[in-house]
Amino acid sequence: MELYTPVLVLALIAAAFAVGSVVMSAFVGPSRYNRARLDSYECGIEPTPQPVGGGRFPVKYYITAMLFIVFDIEIIFLYPWAVQFDALKFFGLVEMVIFIATVFVAYAYVWRRGGLEWD
């Protein structure tokens, strides 16, 4: 248990600092509320009204998110493979070629759907 004591102490200090900062800002910070302060702010422009159920996101948003996830997962799998490349020999090479081919299919799909074009 004594090995975990420094980690627990650090976690307690971090939690106390976070809670203390929020509580102190409520007491110390100015509490002057006016209409401009309570209004939403969108990069200096007037906010546009939103539908009641929320707006619809364009499909390109989801395609870009899918592309990020696919290539993020690819990098996660490439690091351990690169570390153990000598031990895996030809089998590891074949497996990685198959894996990269499947990732390339996802890339080709996104490219064909226009997910890489920014309008």
C-alpha positions as CSV (number, residue, x, y, z in Angstrom):
1,M,0.0,0.0,0.0
2,E,2.9,2.4,0.7
3,L,3.7,2.3,-3.1
4,Y,0.4,3.9,-3.9
5,T,0.5,6.6,-1.1
6,P,2.3,9.3,-3.3
7,V,-0.2,8.7,-6.1
8,L,-3.2,9.0,-3.7
9,V,-1.7,12.1,-2.1
10,L,-1.2,13.7,-5.5
11,A,-4.8,12.8,-6.5
12,L,-6.1,14.3,-3.3
13,I,-4.1,17.5,-3.9
14,A,-5.4,17.8,-7.5
15,A,-9.0,17.2,-6.4
16,A,-8.7,19.8,-3.6
17,F,-7.2,22.3,-6.0
18,A,-10.0,21.8,-8.6
19,V,-12.8,22.0,-6.0
20,G,-11.1,24.9,-4.2
21,S,-10.7,26.9,-7.4
22,V,-14.4,26.5,-8.3
23,V,-15.5,27.4,-4.8
24,M,-13.2,30.4,-4.6
25,S,-14.2,31.8,-7.9
26,A,-17.8,31.9,-6.7
27,F,-16.8,33.9,-3.7
28,V,-14.1,36.1,-5.1
29,G,-15.3,36.7,-8.7
30,P,-17.5,39.6,-9.7
31,S,-21.2,38.9,-9.7
32,R,-22.5,41.7,-11.9
33,Y,-24.9,40.2,-14.4
34,N,-26.2,42.1,-17.4
35,R,-27.9,41.1,-20.6
36,A,-24.7,41.1,-22.7
37,R,-22.9,38.8,-20.2
38,L,-25.8,36.3,-20.2
39,D,-26.1,36.2,-23.9
40,S,-24.4,33.5,-25.9
41,Y,-21.2,34.3,-27.7
42,E,-20.1,32.9,-31.0
43,C,-16.7,34.3,-32.0
44,G,-17.9,37.9,-32.2
45,I,-20.9,37.3,-34.5
46,E,-24.5,37.3,-33.7
47,P,-25.7,33.8,-32.8
48,T,-28.1,32.2,-35.2
49,P,-31.3,30.7,-33.9
50,Q,-31.3,26.9,-33.6
51,P,-34.2,24.6,-34.1
52,V,-35.9,23.2,-30.9
53,G,-34.6,19.7,-31.4
54,G,-31.1,20.9,-32.3
55,G,-29.6,21.2,-35.7
56,R,-28.6,18.5,-38.0
57,F,-24.9,17.9,-38.7
58,P,-23.8,17.4,-42.2
59,V,-22.7,13.9,-43.3
60,K,-19.1,15.2,-44.0
61,Y,-18.7,15.8,-40.3
62,Y,-19.3,12.1,-39.6
63,I,-17.1,11.0,-42.5
64,T,-14.3,13.1,-41.1
65,A,-14.8,11.7,-37.7
66,M,-14.8,8.2,-39.1
67,L,-11.6,8.9,-41.0
68,F,-9.9,10.2,-37.8
69,I,-10.9,7.1,-35.9
70,V,-9.8,4.7,-38.6
71,F,-6.3,6.2,-38.9
72,D,-6.0,6.7,-35.1
73,I,-6.6,3.0,-34.6
74,E,-4.2,2.2,-37.4
75,I,-1.4,4.1,-35.7
76,I,-2.2,2.4,-32.4
77,F,-1.7,-1.0,-34.0
78,L,1.4,0.0,-36.0
79,Y,3.5,0.9,-32.9
80,P,3.6,-2.6,-31.3
81,W,4.1,-4.2,-34.7
82,A,7.1,-1.9,-35.4
83,V,8.6,-2.8,-32.0
84,Q,8.2,-6.5,-32.6
85,F,9.0,-6.5,-36.3
86,D,12.2,-8.6,-36.0
87,A,10.5,-11.3,-34.0
88,L,7.4,-11.6,-36.2
89,K,9.4,-12.1,-39.4
90,F,7.4,-12.8,-42.6
91,F,4.2,-13.6,-40.8
92,G,4.1,-10.1,-39.2
93,L,4.8,-8.5,-42.6
94,V,1.9,-10.4,-44.3
95,E,-0.5,-9.6,-41.4
96,M,0.4,-5.9,-41.6
97,V,0.0,-5.7,-45.3
98,I,-3.5,-7.2,-44.9
99,F,-4.3,-4.7,-42.1
100,I,-3.0,-1.7,-44.1
101,A,-5.0,-2.9,-47.2
102,T,-8.2,-2.9,-45.1
103,V,-7.4,0.6,-43.9
104,F,-6.8,1.7,-47.4
105,V,-10.3,0.5,-48.4
106,A,-11.7,2.8,-45.7
107,Y,-9.5,5.6,-47.0
108,A,-10.7,5.0,-50.6
109,Y,-14.3,5.0,-49.4
110,V,-13.9,8.4,-47.7
111,W,-12.1,9.8,-50.6
112,R,-14.8,8.7,-53.0
113,R,-17.6,10.1,-50.8
114,G,-15.8,13.5,-50.8
115,G,-14.9,13.5,-47.1
116,L,-11.4,15.0,-47.9
117,E,-12.8,18.0,-49.8
118,W,-13.3,21.2,-47.7
119,D,-15.8,23.6,-49.2
